[in-house]
């Protein structure tokens, strides 16, 4: 029979072994909690990247809309320029017709007054009227060209603004791709964390089994030691 001292030592070994087993389980749980916290953090980061992608896509859509509006304004300005030139040409022709009518009236008036229509003074009067008519036509066309030029400048500015909006939209869509890539890369780490969680369970099992084996060995050693003392006592 083993002596009381050996039995006390045997009990102490068993208690120590149980404490080690409990400690292994606590460590494994702590590791799993830490890993789960990291998994939640990863999910949050991936979600933020996807929200960012949606925001950039929304901004890109706005930029595309603004580009389309600018192109429409460009086309309107070009149409206004063409219309201004056409109206100016029509007005110039009307001015020419008016002056030719006045020249005809002048010839009739000169003829009815008894003056020589082919005379120098009568001819100079009509030539002066012709010059005035040409000048008025040139002024009308020049005014129309100036108005058309203003519209063409507007068209150029609208086209340039459209290019800026298009470029901005392209940059924003690049950001969409970057955010989605970041989200995918972030989510890819979930697999590693799941493996780590599984390894934590395995590690807990190994530690517990090791503690059980160690406790059993320690108890057996002390039991055998106690038996030996009893034999030689």
Secondary structure as GFF3:
##gff-version 3
##sequence-region A 1 233
A	DSSP	alpha_helix	4	112	.	.	.	ID=ss1
A	DSSP	alpha_helix	120	232	.	.	.	ID=ss2
###
